[in-house]
Amino acid sequence: MIGVAMPKIVSLSKSAQHSFSKTTCKSLTLIEGEGVEDDAHRGTLVKHRSRVKASPTAPNLRQVHLIHYELIAQLQKSGFDIQAATMGENITTEGIDLLSLPRGTQLEIGENALIQITGLRNPCKQLDNFASGLLAAVLDRAQDGSLIRKAGIMAVVESGGEVVIGDIITVQLPAEPHQNLERV
């Protein structure tokens, strides 16, 4: 298809600390069943601090955080000083509408990595701590009044491997009926 870009990775980041923003890097190693090597959210059990308090033995459905670059560009146009990795994502994508994908969608990345989407990131007040008004900028309301979360999606690693900036992402939708993404 002429003029249609393939979905790809435009930035990668990780942090060994539970920090809001992460540090960009040229590659990430995804570990099957655990997440991103050297990232604070890696593990089979929940690592997100508020989730650990609520249920420390729950499975980690938030091993990999993805945000679409189109959101970052939109926030920049609205006046926010946001770059890739600012909001704590591991993988910044381009050319794919992450928020419209159903739960269970698999994303093949590069030569070996495979991740499965588990749900939506639930944005919190840390966004406003970073930049006033950022939380409201990543939330919206549907016509029926339901909350729309736009701060990215979460996934688990089905098959590990190294991913690098520029890697192509291939989408594999799950069998129908598709289930909408919910916060995890």
Order of alpha helices (4+ residues) and beta strands (2+ residues): beta-beta-beta-beta-alpha-beta-alpha-beta-beta-beta-alpha-alpha-beta-beta-beta-beta-beta
